[in-house]
Amino acid sequence: MLQLLPQSDVLVPNTKNPRRAVEYINSYIDSVRCDSLSVDISFMNLMDACYVSTMCSTNHYIKYPEGRINWLVSSDKAAELTKSLSLGNSEYFVAN
């Protein structure tokens, strides 16, 4: 079960552009020690959220193979669409 962290401990990309969001999150992963990370992308549409979470989860896994990313998304369909990719370090939660 996810324990929601205070808002300051949840990373929120500063753009709706999925490519820029990937750059922003990956930059954070590369510059800050973040074995565990929560990212709020609930403002993105389903396809953009799947793209961003897949690309960033892969980068995070390379740096932290035992780490975890909690993705806050707008729909439970994101987990279904990325399930076949076996992103073992990712977990999806629907934002309220």
C-alpha positions as CSV (number, residue, x, y, z in Angstrom):
1,M,0.0,0.0,0.0
2,L,1.2,3.4,-0.9
3,Q,1.8,5.9,1.9
4,L,1.4,9.3,0.3
5,L,4.3,11.6,1.1
6,P,4.0,15.3,1.8
7,Q,3.5,17.3,-1.4
8,S,7.1,18.5,-1.3
9,D,8.4,14.9,-1.6
10,V,6.4,14.3,-4.8
11,L,8.1,15.3,-8.0
12,V,5.9,17.1,-10.5
13,P,7.3,17.8,-14.0
14,N,7.0,21.5,-14.9
15,T,5.6,20.8,-18.4
16,K,2.8,18.9,-20.1
17,N,5.1,18.1,-23.1
18,P,6.0,14.4,-22.6
19,R,9.5,14.7,-24.1
20,R,10.4,17.6,-21.8
21,A,8.8,15.8,-18.8
22,V,11.1,12.8,-19.5
23,E,14.1,15.2,-19.6
24,Y,13.0,16.9,-16.4
25,I,12.5,13.6,-14.5
26,N,15.6,12.0,-15.8
27,S,17.6,15.1,-14.9
28,Y,16.3,14.8,-11.4
29,I,17.1,11.0,-11.2
30,D,20.7,11.7,-12.4
31,S,21.3,14.6,-10.0
32,V,19.6,13.6,-6.8
33,R,19.9,10.3,-4.8
34,C,16.4,8.9,-5.2
35,D,16.2,5.2,-4.6
36,S,12.5,5.7,-4.0
37,L,10.7,8.3,-5.9
38,S,7.1,9.5,-6.3
39,V,6.1,11.4,-9.4
40,D,2.8,13.0,-10.1
41,I,1.9,12.9,-13.8
42,S,-1.8,12.8,-13.2
43,F,-2.3,15.9,-15.4
44,M,-1.1,14.0,-18.5
45,N,-3.3,12.0,-20.8
46,L,-3.0,8.3,-20.7
47,M,-0.6,7.8,-23.6
48,D,1.8,10.5,-22.5
49,A,1.7,9.2,-19.0
50,C,2.6,5.7,-20.2
51,Y,5.5,7.1,-22.4
52,V,6.9,9.2,-19.6
53,S,6.7,6.5,-16.9
54,T,8.2,3.8,-19.2
55,M,11.2,6.0,-20.3
56,C,11.9,7.3,-16.8
57,S,11.4,3.9,-15.0
58,T,14.0,2.4,-17.4
59,N,16.5,5.2,-16.6
60,H,15.8,4.9,-12.8
61,Y,16.3,1.1,-13.0
62,I,19.7,1.5,-14.6
63,K,20.8,3.8,-11.8
64,Y,18.9,2.1,-8.9
65,P,18.2,-1.6,-9.8
66,E,16.6,-2.1,-6.3
67,G,14.7,1.2,-6.4
68,R,11.0,2.0,-6.7
69,I,9.0,4.7,-8.5
70,N,5.4,5.4,-7.5
71,W,3.6,7.0,-10.4
72,L,0.5,9.1,-9.7
73,V,-1.7,8.9,-12.8
74,S,-5.2,9.9,-13.8
75,S,-6.4,6.4,-14.8
76,D,-5.8,2.8,-13.7
77,K,-5.4,1.9,-17.4
78,A,-1.7,3.1,-17.3
79,A,-0.8,0.0,-15.3
80,E,-2.6,-2.2,-17.7
81,L,-0.9,-0.7,-20.8
82,T,2.6,-1.0,-19.3
83,K,2.1,-4.4,-17.7
84,S,3.6,-6.3,-20.6
85,L,6.8,-4.2,-20.3
86,S,7.6,-5.7,-16.9
87,L,8.7,-2.5,-15.3
88,G,9.4,-4.1,-11.9
89,N,10.4,-0.9,-10.3
90,S,7.2,1.0,-11.1
91,E,3.8,1.1,-9.3
92,Y,0.9,3.1,-10.5
93,F,-1.6,4.9,-8.3
94,V,-4.7,6.8,-9.3
95,A,-4.4,10.4,-8.0
96,N,-7.5,11.8,-6.2
